[in-house]
């Protein structure tokens, strides 16, 4: 069977289960395509030989009841994978090989998945363009000059370019949904506590959440079903009844009430985004759902809140990288000097900047004015959503304020870079699930995404809305394989 | 408020990241623009608002104090940049 890499995950699983294709054939196909796609710089580490061995083992003793029967999968290099290098896109972890497995990836392998390799990302997931990675920027398969978004840029690029059928990213302020939007793919940020954070390199612990990235909503639902589990090893994992997300997927959203928040019409937003949002509203109505105008009055305070909370938690999480226990070490004349040189040479500019912000807002004399203030505003932002959900079942917004921008375009202006996450950040602050689906193209032909935000633990509902809209939208990605010579 | 070079030096010491003059100046510029943006929060009155520390409205689960795996000293030390007989090696601390 040719064109194996163009098949959706659900189709691949079905074909393997019906013994029409083998895991080895599928794995080979994705490896071959990945090898021809080095220009994209989507991988940091590949594990192709092992993947083939595992595929062969699977085929010799196939377990066809598994949810991901012998499916090859590349994952963001933020997940610890036993015996496979895990760098978090940083020089400081360039030689780190975990001796344990993250729960989310463990779930993948237990379901029959096979690791292809580790995908590039912004350093410690800090970035919106994949330009902060120590291992170089990733190219967007849409166009060689475009960023793929970030921080899960390698993951988004790999799914869009069909180097892996599906992937896992992490989302602290939009790191799954923004790159999904920039590459014309689907990305789900689950409810905080739905997927275990055990074994994920920590950035901002009260915001980080792993989630699926895929070509379509069905694949996303299946993958979410596999990775969303309760885990005793993560004290913030929540024990609630999870759905069979794929099996329960339904396009029937008649009577659902969808909120349109007026505060998301931000100043300077391109008309194309406005138009896309309006189209989304029309599609929702065509599906039989009701559109309701709502207000989330504290929306404009979300980004400033995020840029206190996230760096504060990062500065504390990243204190463990001191050149003693793992990774890179710079020599120094005494212990303190060694720490300072190691961290100065081992962390990139954006990470250093955020550690500094975090250290400052937590330091004596400034804690109340910044960190405590931000926690209070975070409460107001969460209250806005709680109020809105008294009236509606879900909320529809654009995913990003623009389409993918050019590599280098925003590199020297941190605030302008941060503004990319203006529509995604409130969701992390409130701990809610949000999904980005491709919904159209701008005048340049670059993909644009719409975001559906749900109530906590209501992933099934937003998957259903996304599924219904996906059919109406009929999106097709314009990828020409330009990088394959 | 403005972040001057003296403040940058102070934060650099607290965060154990060394910065030279050129880097300090660049950082001061960046941090000032970021804090100008953050200052928007002062528009809000929050005196009577409870701070939100976690969105998960559960009490933190505690683990039992039990040994889960034995004799993993080697594994733990394996990733260290410098080691000697099961110990992490660091520059001399006591003269």
Interface residues (C-beta under 8 A of the other chain):
Chain A: X95 X96 X97 X99 X192 X193 X206 X232 X235 X236 X238 X298 X300 X301 X303 X304 X305 X307 X308 X315 X319 X322 X323 X324 X325 X326 X327 X328 X329 X332 X333 X334 X335 X336 X337 X338 X339 X340 X341 X343 X344 X347 X352 X353 X355 X356 X357 X358 X359 X360 X363 X370 X372 X373 X374 X375 X376 X377 X378 X379 X380 X382 X414 X415 X418 X429 X430 X431 X456
Chain B: X3 X7 X8 X11 X12 X14 X15 X16 X17 X18 X19 X27 X30 X31 X33 X34 X37 X38 X39 X40 X41 X42 X43 X44 X46 X49 X50 X51 X52 X53 X54 X55 X56 X58 X60 X61 X62 X63 X72 X75 X76 X78 X79 X80 X81 X82 X88 X90 X91 X92 X93
